[in-house]
Amino acid sequence: MRRFALYLQDKHPLREELKLAEYSEKKGFEAVWHAESRLARDAITPLAAMAAVTERIKLGTGVINNWTRNVGLTAASFLTLDELSNGRSLLGIGAWWDPLAWKVGIERKKPLKAMREYVTVLKRLFRMENVTFEGEFVKVRDIRLDVVYGDPSSPRNIPIFIGATGWEMIELTGAIADGILLNYLVSPEYNRQAIEHLKKGAQKVGREWEEIDRPQLVVCSLDEDAEKAIDNTRPLVAQYLGQQPHIAKASGVKESLIEEVRNVLGGWPAKPGGLEKAKELIDGKLVQLITASGTADDCLKKVEEYYNAGCTCPILYPLGDDVRAMIDVFHNWS
């Protein structure tokens, strides 16, 4: 049976998100992953609310960053979420992005070392160890998770996924994480290259790369009118080309287009009218290269491409107006 998950960000009211989580669970979706990227919503608060209204569906952050939360706070937050959800939490973590990080005073230097230190300490805390660690970025002294209910010595099975896009971060993921959270707005061909780097990282530490879970965010704009679906996707593609160009570059989008979109968009946040103008630069072929946009058949075929290129569980980011219809389409396909 195919695995599917739902991705939520800030397109819907929070109470509607709770209903979508319940509906996804009813339709057999494996997980709900919640974004935390812009200064719009944090990821953990909505997931906690979802934990209270669901029973089986897993709940993941897609993703929090390793810069703004002390590692002890992150571990305690997930200990809490795991208790509330009865063991259904998934910790997705990423290296964040500029200019947002810079604007809040974070200098993202040595991201590989910072991520390795953070994940190393998290894993030890989840094993219920007393941890002292003197790294360059993570420094903790004789700390452990203080379990209020349950066995305080029992390790917490909280899988750690790294949201990696660049090849070096993907190799690190293959060496230290339970899974990789593959990015959206990339092509299936990007996936094939990413898998090779994941294998390389796993081989360095003697791991079997197939054991590393590989869920993937997939933008899905589904409509009976294929052109309408594609047009609905253009603003998001334009936004990410202009504000997170590393994602587009990974799929071979031309530098000239990225630069043109960036200039029209005007930075982050976009200048007034910038997004409306920038989306006109995005043609339908690019949308269909890096998203699942179009009719139900179009979307299913594109998701199949991601499966065939190494994805283990598509995490569908709905851009269409009827999210339940999208859930139904993939439920029926599975």
Summary of the structure (lengths in Angstrom):
residues: 334
radius of gyration: 19.5
end to end distance: 5.9
largest distance: 59.0
contacts: 1143
relative contact order: 0.13
helix: 48%
strand: 16%
